[in-house]
Amino acid sequence: MRHDVIFDSGLWLGQTQWTWDLLQQPAALLEALLRLGFPLVLALLVVQGSARVLRAAFPDSPMVKRLQRVWSWVIWGGIVLWLTGLLPLLLQEMDDIQWRLGGVKVSLRTMVEGALSVVAVLLITLWLSSAVERQVLTRLAPSNDPAALSLRKMAVNIIRTGLLVVGVLMALSAAGIPLTALGVFGGALGVGIGLGLQKLAANYVSGFVVLAERSVRIGDMVNVDGFEGRITDIKTRYTVIRALNGRESIVPNELLLTQRIENSSLADPQVVLRTAVTVAYGSDLASLGPRLVKAMASVPRVLHEPAPVVHLDAFGPDGLDLVLSFWIADPENGSGNVKSDVNLAVWAALQELQVEIPCPQRALRWAEGPPPPAQS
């Protein structure tokens, strides 16, 4: 028991002496706390800030958490190396690894710092472009005009591209990489764009042309290569088209300039639709025509002016071929559903009038007599 008391007393005296020494040197204590705490607080702020920038730059990307984890490991690893005093040695070793690039000496440290600077600047640039896009598209000029929306979208794409180019150049200059050293890759990059990247470049240029000419605009109802839907967004490389059933199609912008596109969102929204029906030859067309017109006009989306019409198209092999034409004013809501409603109304009218819809019939006649001789 006595030994425990002596040990506890000695430990208490040692702690008291250590605390007293620190209190006697407040400047040294403050310096030690700053040297240890400032890098930790700074690293924490950088990690939290970079996480917010990543979430803003890539709002819907599943890679955000993985990028946050990698970036956090890089930052905390640098802090550990700095606190242990190994960071200067590592940087010196990286400086000693050099090679020539276009007649200019470039070290491994310069390349790593340049890569980190480029990544940081690109993230900040994407974050700024996202903020600008939100301001331009939603807050500064809220409008339902498709033309104004397309112009603002083009302005956002130009600003984003300009920010990316300026950001990369600034990052390379800040890292100490001379821009003349990049001239070595100019020829190879030009060949790559001319061969493998020509489609990508064509889609980028086509995106700006589509937005500038406004041949198709955000909100238009279009039919591209058999896919019908509404344009919800025009990116620099592709256009997003959403069908009425919720499916989305990603269309390269080049197709909007090189292929035939059906645009239902015209200056005159009235669109004519047609359906066909065949009735028996004994039908009374004088009384049947007005009844079919009334049946088509009973559908809610069918316009009364211009009024629906019924035309006798041809004398078919099975009966009288009639073409029923009607107009709608909302093609963006689809044409298949209204055509189905018209067909149902026409069918009900034919059933009510007991008009026969003939079924195709074919008669086969057997020739009498012996079969013709076989020919070799």
HELIX and SHEET records of a PDB file:
HELIX    1   1 ARG A    2  GLN A   24  1                                  23    
HELIX    2   2 PRO A   26  ALA A   57  1                                  32    
HELIX    3   3 VAL A   64  THR A   84  1                                  21    
HELIX    4   4 LEU A   87  ASP A   96  1                                  10    
HELIX    5   5 LEU A  108  ARG A  134  1                                  27    
HELIX    6   6 GLN A  135  LEU A  140  3                                   6    
HELIX    7   7 PRO A  146  ALA A  174  1                                  29    
HELIX    8   8 LEU A  179  GLY A  183  5                                   5    
HELIX    9   9 VAL A  184  LEU A  195  1                                  12    
HELIX   10  10 GLN A  198  GLU A  213  1                                  16    
HELIX   11  11 ASN A  253  THR A  258  1                                   6    
HELIX   12  12 LEU A  285  ALA A  297  1                                  13    
HELIX   13  13 PRO A  331  ASN A  333  5                                   3    
HELIX   14  14 GLY A  336  LEU A  353  1                                  18    
SHEET    1   A 2 GLN A  98  LEU A 101  0                                        
SHEET    2   A 2 VAL A 104  SER A 107 -1                                        
SHEET    1   B 5 GLU A 248  PRO A 252  0                                        
SHEET    2   B 5 TYR A 238  ARG A 242 -1                                        
SHEET    3   B 5 PHE A 227  ILE A 234 -1                                        
SHEET    4   B 5 MET A 221  VAL A 224 -1                                        
SHEET    5   B 5 ILE A 261  ASN A 263 -1                                        
SHEET    1   C 3 VAL A 271  VAL A 279  0                                        
SHEET    2   C 3 LEU A 320  ILE A 328 -1                                        
SHEET    3   C 3 VAL A 309  PHE A 315 -1                                        
END                                                                             
